[in-house]
Amino acid sequence: GLTGRLMDPGNEAGFRINTPQDAAERGGSVIVDVPNAKAATDELIRREVIVDYRPGAGIRMAPHFYNTAQEIEHAMEVLTSVCQSSR
């Protein structure tokens, strides 16, 4: 469920999602590819949104059972904000 909460706003923002859209085909992480993904990753981490940059793929976001829906929504809001400010 939390991966869907990452993917839905990512799709709405026009980000390329390098993770299967079908929940039955994906694992527990979501790869979001955005322009300047390395710089966006650095800024997310600076803002205490813990993610991992994967060269050639994008930003890996991996929610766990202890993450709340609000934390997931916050992460995507920050990512969207970072990407909009870098345009």
MODELLER restraints for C-alpha pairs under 7 A, 6 or more apart:
rsr = mdl.restraints
at = mdl.atoms
rsr.add(forms.Gaussian(group=physical.xy_distance, feature=features.Distance(at['CA:2:A'], at['CA:63:A']), mean=6.49, stdev=0.5))
rsr.add(forms.Gaussian(group=physical.xy_distance, feature=features.Distance(at['CA:2:A'], at['CA:69:A']), mean=6.80, stdev=0.5))
rsr.add(forms.Gaussian(group=physical.xy_distance, feature=features.Distance(at['CA:3:A'], at['CA:28:A']), mean=6.64, stdev=0.5))
rsr.add(forms.Gaussian(group=physical.xy_distance, feature=features.Distance(at['CA:3:A'], at['CA:29:A']), mean=6.62, stdev=0.5))
rsr.add(forms.Gaussian(group=physical.xy_distance, feature=features.Distance(at['CA:3:A'], at['CA:30:A']), mean=6.38, stdev=0.5))
rsr.add(forms.Gaussian(group=physical.xy_distance, feature=features.Distance(at['CA:3:A'], at['CA:63:A']), mean=6.95, stdev=0.5))
rsr.add(forms.Gaussian(group=physical.xy_distance, feature=features.Distance(at['CA:5:A'], at['CA:72:A']), mean=6.71, stdev=0.5))
rsr.add(forms.Gaussian(group=physical.xy_distance, feature=features.Distance(at['CA:5:A'], at['CA:73:A']), mean=6.98, stdev=0.5))
rsr.add(forms.Gaussian(group=physical.xy_distance, feature=features.Distance(at['CA:6:A'], at['CA:72:A']), mean=6.49, stdev=0.5))
rsr.add(forms.Gaussian(group=physical.xy_distance, feature=features.Distance(at['CA:6:A'], at['CA:76:A']), mean=6.51, stdev=0.5))
rsr.add(forms.Gaussian(group=physical.xy_distance, feature=features.Distance(at['CA:9:A'], at['CA:76:A']), mean=6.92, stdev=0.5))
rsr.add(forms.Gaussian(group=physical.xy_distance, feature=features.Distance(at['CA:15:A'], at['CA:32:A']), mean=6.55, stdev=0.5))
rsr.add(forms.Gaussian(group=physical.xy_distance, feature=features.Distance(at['CA:15:A'], at['CA:33:A']), mean=6.16, stdev=0.5))
rsr.add(forms.Gaussian(group=physical.xy_distance, feature=features.Distance(at['CA:15:A'], at['CA:34:A']), mean=5.82, stdev=0.5))
rsr.add(forms.Gaussian(group=physical.xy_distance, feature=features.Distance(at['CA:16:A'], at['CA:32:A']), mean=5.98, stdev=0.5))
rsr.add(forms.Gaussian(group=physical.xy_distance, feature=features.Distance(at['CA:16:A'], at['CA:33:A']), mean=5.10, stdev=0.5))
rsr.add(forms.Gaussian(group=physical.xy_distance, feature=features.Distance(at['CA:16:A'], at['CA:34:A']), mean=6.75, stdev=0.5))
rsr.add(forms.Gaussian(group=physical.xy_distance, feature=features.Distance(at['CA:17:A'], at['CA:31:A']), mean=5.88, stdev=0.5))
rsr.add(forms.Gaussian(group=physical.xy_distance, feature=features.Distance(at['CA:17:A'], at['CA:32:A']), mean=4.73, stdev=0.5))
rsr.add(forms.Gaussian(group=physical.xy_distance, feature=features.Distance(at['CA:17:A'], at['CA:33:A']), mean=6.11, stdev=0.5))
rsr.add(forms.Gaussian(group=physical.xy_distance, feature=features.Distance(at['CA:18:A'], at['CA:31:A']), mean=5.09, stdev=0.5))
rsr.add(forms.Gaussian(group=physical.xy_distance, feature=features.Distance(at['CA:18:A'], at['CA:32:A']), mean=6.10, stdev=0.5))
rsr.add(forms.Gaussian(group=physical.xy_distance, feature=features.Distance(at['CA:18:A'], at['CA:33:A']), mean=6.89, stdev=0.5))
rsr.add(forms.Gaussian(group=physical.xy_distance, feature=features.Distance(at['CA:18:A'], at['CA:57:A']), mean=6.91, stdev=0.5))
rsr.add(forms.Gaussian(group=physical.xy_distance, feature=features.Distance(at['CA:19:A'], at['CA:26:A']), mean=6.60, stdev=0.5))
rsr.add(forms.Gaussian(group=physical.xy_distance, feature=features.Distance(at['CA:19:A'], at['CA:30:A']), mean=5.66, stdev=0.5))
rsr.add(forms.Gaussian(group=physical.xy_distance, feature=features.Distance(at['CA:19:A'], at['CA:31:A']), mean=5.85, stdev=0.5))
rsr.add(forms.Gaussian(group=physical.xy_distance, feature=features.Distance(at['CA:20:A'], at['CA:26:A']), mean=5.50, stdev=0.5))
rsr.add(forms.Gaussian(group=physical.xy_distance, feature=features.Distance(at['CA:28:A'], at['CA:62:A']), mean=6.06, stdev=0.5))
rsr.add(forms.Gaussian(group=physical.xy_distance, feature=features.Distance(at['CA:28:A'], at['CA:63:A']), mean=6.91, stdev=0.5))
rsr.add(forms.Gaussian(group=physical.xy_distance, feature=features.Distance(at['CA:29:A'], at['CA:60:A']), mean=6.63, stdev=0.5))
rsr.add(forms.Gaussian(group=physical.xy_distance, feature=features.Distance(at['CA:29:A'], at['CA:61:A']), mean=5.60, stdev=0.5))
rsr.add(forms.Gaussian(group=physical.xy_distance, feature=features.Distance(at['CA:29:A'], at['CA:62:A']), mean=4.17, stdev=0.5))
rsr.add(forms.Gaussian(group=physical.xy_distance, feature=features.Distance(at['CA:29:A'], at['CA:63:A']), mean=6.73, stdev=0.5))
rsr.add(forms.Gaussian(group=physical.xy_distance, feature=features.Distance(at['CA:30:A'], at['CA:60:A']), mean=5.73, stdev=0.5))
rsr.add(forms.Gaussian(group=physical.xy_distance, feature=features.Distance(at['CA:30:A'], at['CA:61:A']), mean=5.23, stdev=0.5))
rsr.add(forms.Gaussian(group=physical.xy_distance, feature=features.Distance(at['CA:30:A'], at['CA:62:A']), mean=6.29, stdev=0.5))
rsr.add(forms.Gaussian(group=physical.xy_distance, feature=features.Distance(at['CA:31:A'], at['CA:57:A']), mean=6.85, stdev=0.5))
rsr.add(forms.Gaussian(group=physical.xy_distance, feature=features.Distance(at['CA:31:A'], at['CA:58:A']), mean=5.78, stdev=0.5))
rsr.add(forms.Gaussian(group=physical.xy_distance, feature=features.Distance(at['CA:31:A'], at['CA:59:A']), mean=5.32, stdev=0.5))
rsr.add(forms.Gaussian(group=physical.xy_distance, feature=features.Distance(at['CA:31:A'], at['CA:60:A']), mean=4.46, stdev=0.5))
rsr.add(forms.Gaussian(group=physical.xy_distance, feature=features.Distance(at['CA:31:A'], at['CA:61:A']), mean=6.24, stdev=0.5))
rsr.add(forms.Gaussian(group=physical.xy_distance, feature=features.Distance(at['CA:32:A'], at['CA:58:A']), mean=5.36, stdev=0.5))
rsr.add(forms.Gaussian(group=physical.xy_distance, feature=features.Distance(at['CA:32:A'], at['CA:59:A']), mean=5.08, stdev=0.5))
rsr.add(forms.Gaussian(group=physical.xy_distance, feature=features.Distance(at['CA:32:A'], at['CA:60:A']), mean=6.51, stdev=0.5))
rsr.add(forms.Gaussian(group=physical.xy_distance, feature=features.Distance(at['CA:33:A'], at['CA:57:A']), mean=6.31, stdev=0.5))
rsr.add(forms.Gaussian(group=physical.xy_distance, feature=features.Distance(at['CA:33:A'], at['CA:58:A']), mean=4.13, stdev=0.5))
rsr.add(forms.Gaussian(group=physical.xy_distance, feature=features.Distance(at['CA:33:A'], at['CA:59:A']), mean=6.06, stdev=0.5))
rsr.add(forms.Gaussian(group=physical.xy_distance, feature=features.Distance(at['CA:34:A'], at['CA:58:A']), mean=6.69, stdev=0.5))
rsr.add(forms.Gaussian(group=physical.xy_distance, feature=features.Distance(at['CA:37:A'], at['CA:58:A']), mean=5.86, stdev=0.5))
rsr.add(forms.Gaussian(group=physical.xy_distance, feature=features.Distance(at['CA:37:A'], at['CA:59:A']), mean=6.38, stdev=0.5))
rsr.add(forms.Gaussian(group=physical.xy_distance, feature=features.Distance(at['CA:38:A'], at['CA:53:A']), mean=6.13, stdev=0.5))
rsr.add(forms.Gaussian(group=physical.xy_distance, feature=features.Distance(at['CA:40:A'], at['CA:82:A']), mean=6.37, stdev=0.5))
rsr.add(forms.Gaussian(group=physical.xy_distance, feature=features.Distance(at['CA:40:A'], at['CA:83:A']), mean=6.92, stdev=0.5))
rsr.add(forms.Gaussian(group=physical.xy_distance, feature=features.Distance(at['CA:41:A'], at['CA:51:A']), mean=6.71, stdev=0.5))
rsr.add(forms.Gaussian(group=physical.xy_distance, feature=features.Distance(at['CA:41:A'], at['CA:52:A']), mean=6.89, stdev=0.5))
rsr.add(forms.Gaussian(group=physical.xy_distance, feature=features.Distance(at['CA:41:A'], at['CA:53:A']), mean=6.13, stdev=0.5))
rsr.add(forms.Gaussian(group=physical.xy_distance, feature=features.Distance(at['CA:41:A'], at['CA:59:A']), mean=6.62, stdev=0.5))
rsr.add(forms.Gaussian(group=physical.xy_distance, feature=features.Distance(at['CA:44:A'], at['CA:50:A']), mean=6.90, stdev=0.5))
rsr.add(forms.Gaussian(group=physical.xy_distance, feature=features.Distance(at['CA:44:A'], at['CA:79:A']), mean=6.79, stdev=0.5))
rsr.add(forms.Gaussian(group=physical.xy_distance, feature=features.Distance(at['CA:45:A'], at['CA:51:A']), mean=6.78, stdev=0.5))
rsr.add(forms.Gaussian(group=physical.xy_distance, feature=features.Distance(at['CA:49:A'], at['CA:75:A']), mean=6.07, stdev=0.5))
rsr.add(forms.Gaussian(group=physical.xy_distance, feature=features.Distance(at['CA:51:A'], at['CA:59:A']), mean=6.67, stdev=0.5))
rsr.add(forms.Gaussian(group=physical.xy_distance, feature=features.Distance(at['CA:51:A'], at['CA:60:A']), mean=5.83, stdev=0.5))
rsr.add(forms.Gaussian(group=physical.xy_distance, feature=features.Distance(at['CA:51:A'], at['CA:61:A']), mean=5.30, stdev=0.5))
rsr.add(forms.Gaussian(group=physical.xy_distance, feature=features.Distance(at['CA:52:A'], at['CA:59:A']), mean=5.76, stdev=0.5))
rsr.add(forms.Gaussian(group=physical.xy_distance, feature=features.Distance(at['CA:52:A'], at['CA:60:A']), mean=5.04, stdev=0.5))
rsr.add(forms.Gaussian(group=physical.xy_distance, feature=features.Distance(at['CA:52:A'], at['CA:61:A']), mean=6.82, stdev=0.5))
rsr.add(forms.Gaussian(group=physical.xy_distance, feature=features.Distance(at['CA:53:A'], at['CA:59:A']), mean=4.65, stdev=0.5))
rsr.add(forms.Gaussian(group=physical.xy_distance, feature=features.Distance(at['CA:53:A'], at['CA:60:A']), mean=6.01, stdev=0.5))
rsr.add(forms.Gaussian(group=physical.xy_distance, feature=features.Distance(at['CA:54:A'], at['CA:60:A']), mean=6.66, stdev=0.5))
